[in-house]
């Protein structure tokens, strides 16, 4: 990371994300940035907010949207991403206030995407590390992103990760092998609630 995020700062963001969702569901308005924001969190940085619904002890994805580029202050990007994850993820209906008590909030703070340059596309699999790198696949107008935790959760190898990122972008699974396809990687510091409204911890990715 260009800068480190402490557990206290990560917890601040995770709590802020939950508060932003609750406020949007109750009022239909975005949360005003609080005055007590740690200065570090006002730096521009990419972030994704993932909402998981806890059902019978298992977690099911309920929304995941973010800002991959460091275009906005981290605290503002977190608020926007949290609201969009809850209300504007096209894969799911808008979250309801009643559901919020069963939602676990996860925050992924991203490094700037780095273009992977290879002479032969088959070398891409050697340039990414499962459990460390996230991917962005880009070809023309098509673009898709998968966070570093996704291939760990699905037990994918590097080529499966590349193929699934292609499909996330709306491309054929082997599009990463085609000339003209751009592949970017990034890393993330991840914080998550241990349970809905629960203690917040840093998430370590293990294969």
Secondary structure in CASP SS format (residue, H / E / C, confidence):
PFRMAT SS
TARGET T0000
AUTHOR 0000-0000-0000
METHOD secondary structure of the structure
MODEL  1
X C 1.00
X C 1.00
X C 1.00
X C 1.00
X C 1.00
X C 1.00
X H 1.00
X H 1.00
X H 1.00
X H 1.00
X H 1.00
X H 1.00
X H 1.00
X H 1.00
X H 1.00
X H 1.00
X H 1.00
X H 1.00
X H 1.00
X H 1.00
X H 1.00
X H 1.00
X H 1.00
X H 1.00
X H 1.00
X H 1.00
X H 1.00
X C 1.00
X C 1.00
X C 1.00
X C 1.00
X C 1.00
X C 1.00
X C 1.00
X C 1.00
X C 1.00
X C 1.00
X C 1.00
X H 1.00
X H 1.00
X H 1.00
X H 1.00
X C 1.00
X E 1.00
X C 1.00
X E 1.00
X E 1.00
X E 1.00
X E 1.00
X E 1.00
X E 1.00
X E 1.00
X E 1.00
X E 1.00
X E 1.00
X C 1.00
X C 1.00
X E 1.00
X E 1.00
X E 1.00
X E 1.00
X E 1.00
X E 1.00
X E 1.00
X E 1.00
X E 1.00
X E 1.00
X C 1.00
X C 1.00
X C 1.00
X C 1.00
X C 1.00
X E 1.00
X H 1.00
X H 1.00
X H 1.00
X H 1.00
X H 1.00
X H 1.00
X H 1.00
X H 1.00
X H 1.00
X H 1.00
X H 1.00
X H 1.00
X H 1.00
X H 1.00
X C 1.00
X C 1.00
X C 1.00
X C 1.00
X C 1.00
X C 1.00
X C 1.00
X C 1.00
X C 1.00
X H 1.00
X H 1.00
X H 1.00
X H 1.00
X H 1.00
X H 1.00
X E 1.00
X E 1.00
X E 1.00
X E 1.00
X E 1.00
X E 1.00
X E 1.00
X E 1.00
X C 1.00
X C 1.00
X C 1.00
X E 1.00
X E 1.00
X C 1.00
X C 1.00
X C 1.00
X C 1.00
X C 1.00
X H 1.00
X H 1.00
X H 1.00
X H 1.00
X H 1.00
X H 1.00
X C 1.00
X C 1.00
X C 1.00
X C 1.00
X C 1.00
X C 1.00
X C 1.00
X E 1.00
X E 1.00
X E 1.00
X E 1.00
X E 1.00
X E 1.00
X C 1.00
X C 1.00
X E 1.00
X E 1.00
X E 1.00
X E 1.00
X E 1.00
X C 1.00
X H 1.00
X H 1.00
X H 1.00
X H 1.00
X H 1.00
X H 1.00
X H 1.00
X C 1.00
X C 1.00
X C 1.00
X H 1.00
X H 1.00
X H 1.00
X H 1.00
X H 1.00
X H 1.00
X H 1.00
X H 1.00
X H 1.00
X H 1.00
X H 1.00
X C 1.00
X C 1.00
X C 1.00
X C 1.00
X C 1.00
X C 1.00
X H 1.00
X H 1.00
X H 1.00
X C 1.00
X C 1.00
X C 1.00
X C 1.00
X E 1.00
X E 1.00
X E 1.00
X E 1.00
X E 1.00
X C 1.00
X E 1.00
X E 1.00
X E 1.00
X E 1.00
X E 1.00
X E 1.00
X C 1.00
X C 1.00
X C 1.00
X C 1.00
X C 1.00
X C 1.00
X E 1.00
X E 1.00
X E 1.00
X C 1.00
X C 1.00
X C 1.00
X C 1.00
X C 1.00
END
